[in-house]
Amino acid sequence: MSLSPAARLSYDPLMQETPTAVEMDENARYRRTIRAAEELFKKVGFRAVTMEMVAREANVAKATLYSHFKNKDELYIAVSARMARIIKGALNDALNKADTPLDERLTEAVISKHRLVYSLVRGSPHSNELLSYTHNLAGHIWTEMDVAIVELLRAAIATDAQLTGNADQLARALYFGTSPLAMRCESLNDIESELRAFTAIHLAGARSLGAALS
């Protein structure tokens, strides 16, 4: 797949330091296309979306759309990559809240991931279809995101003297253990309630274990 305009502009050593008006407009069209495609996928499902629909919704020429993405699969991968960046960014922001206790930051970080998954995918009437295509087309993107997020959690947990010895295991438990629990919940309120209880129990247990071994 060819690089997006944003990627080409960001890493082209020959580009000017200040983007031209044409380049800025091209980037704006690219971002608008991704957002339009995301909304269409959620609204009507992957199979029902056509490139022509995306071009019309994003108010770009079909030729412009095809210059960025050769087919719908590539477009869906780009949408998935945007979602993964949003989720990772939200989780990182939660972990880096100043003057907030570690347990609260860890809890909010885990919840932020599932809150966004619910709003970006599960809130769609076509969520099962979207999750299937996400796995088949963009599984590598989510695998890379999982690895990066677990490392963020591990690094935060390791700052606590009582938890550092089990930071790796606890990070994986908090991240992967909450996924099936969240998927069984029917609402955001249920997700937050269940995950707060889950993280509180695991953190308390890990602290007790750390104290017993010290």
N, C-alpha and C positions, 0 to 999 in steps of 0.2 A: 504494500500500500504506500502511495506517495505521501510525503510529509505534508502536514497541514500548513497553510500560510503562516499561522502563528509560529510553528516550529521553524519554518524556513527563515522567517524574519528574525527570530530570536538568536539563531546560530549562524547566520550568514556573515562571514567575516568581512564581506565587501559592502555590506549595507551601510547606509548613513546612520549616524548616531541618533538623529531625530527622524522618525518615520514620516514619510510624505503623506499628504492628504489621501492619495490613492491607496497607499498601503494601509492607512488607518481605516478607510472605507472597506477595504477587502477584509480586514480583520473583523470589522463590525458585521459584515455579511456572514462570515464564517460562524461567529458566535451566535448570530440570530438563527442560522440554519440548524445548529446543534440544539438550541432551545426549542425551536419549532418541531424538530423531529422527536425530541423527548416528549413533548406534550401530545403529539399525535400517537406515538407508541402507547402511551398510557391511556389515551382516549379510545382508540379503536383496535389496539393490539398490533403485534409485529406483522402478521400475515396480511392484514388489511391495508397497511401503509404502502404507498407507492412513492417513488422518487418525485413524480409529478405533484403529488399532494404536498410533499415537503417543500418543494420549490414554490408552490403557490402560497402555502402558509407562511413561509419565510420571506416572501416577496423578493425572490431572487430568480434569475433566469435559469432554465434547466441546464444550459451550458455551463453556467457558473457552478451549479451544484455538482455536475459531473466532473468538473475540473478539480474538485476537492475529493469526491468519493465516487469510485467507479460503479458501486452498487449499494444496495440497501444494507448488506452485511457490514460493509466498511462504515457506513453511517451509524449503525447500531453499536459497533465497537467504539466509535468516537463518543457516542452518548454515554456508554458504559464507563469510559475513561473519565469523562467529566463527573459522573456520579461518584466514582471512586475517589477522585480528588476532593470533592465536596465532603464526603464522609471522613476521609483521613484528616482534612483540615479542621472539621468540627471537633473531632476527637482530640486532636492536638491542642486546639484552643482550650478545651475543657481541662486538659491536664496541666496547662500552663497558667491557670487562673491564680493570680497572686493572692497571698493571704487567705487561701482556702485550704482547709485540712485535706491531707492526702486521701483519706477514705472517701470524702465527698467528691474530690476531683476524679478519682477512679470510677466511682459510681456514675457520675454525670458523663464521663467519657464513654463508658459502655452504653449507657442509655442513649447518648447522642447518635451513636451508630445505628441502633435499631429504630430510633425515632425517624431518622432520615430514610432508612430502608422502607419503613412503613409509608412515608409520604411520597417517596420517589417511585416505589414499585408496588408495594402491597395495597396501597390505596386505590390502585387501578382495578377495574372489573376484569382485566385481562392479566392479572398478576401471575397466575400459573404459567401462562404462555410466555410472558416476558422473562420469568425466572428460568424457564427451560432454554430459551434462546440466549439468555445471559450466560448460562453454563456452557452451552455448545459453542457460542461465538466468542465470548469474552472471558472465559474461565481463567485465562492467564492473567488478566488484569486484576481480577478479584483475588487470585492467589497471591500476587505481588502485594496487593493492598493488605491482605491478612498478615503476611510476614512483616510488613512495615509497622502495622498497628500493634502486633504482639510485641515487637521490639520497643515501641513507645511505652506501652504498658509496663514491660519488664524494667525499663530504665527508671520509670517513676516509682515503681514498687521497691526497687533496689535502694532508694534513698532512705527507706525506713529500716532502722537497725533490727527490728523484730521480724521483718519480712524478707530482708535481702537474701537470706539463705534459701528461700523457696521462691524467689522472684520469677524464675523461668516457668515453673509449674503453675504458679498462681496466675501469671499473665495469661497463659493458655487456657486455664480453667475459666477465668473471668470472660475471656473473649469467645472461645468456642463453646463453652458451657451455656452461655446465655442465648446463643442462636436458636437452638431448638425450643427453648422456653419462650422466647419472643415470638417465634413462628406460630405457637399454639394460642397466643393471645389474640383476641378479637378487636381490641381497641388500644389506642395509645395509653389511656389511663391504666389498663390492665398490664401493658408492657412495662410501664414505669414502676408500678407497684410490685410486680413479680421480680423485676431485675434489681430493685432496691433491696428486697429481701434476700435475693440470691447473693448479691455482692456483700451485704452486711454479714451474712452467715459465713461465707468463705474467708473474708478478711479477719473476722473474729477467730475463726478456727485456725487460720494460719498464724495469727499472733499468739494464740495459746500454745500451739506447737513450738513456735520459736522460743517462747518463754520456758517451756519444759526442757528444751534441748540446750538452753544457755547455761 
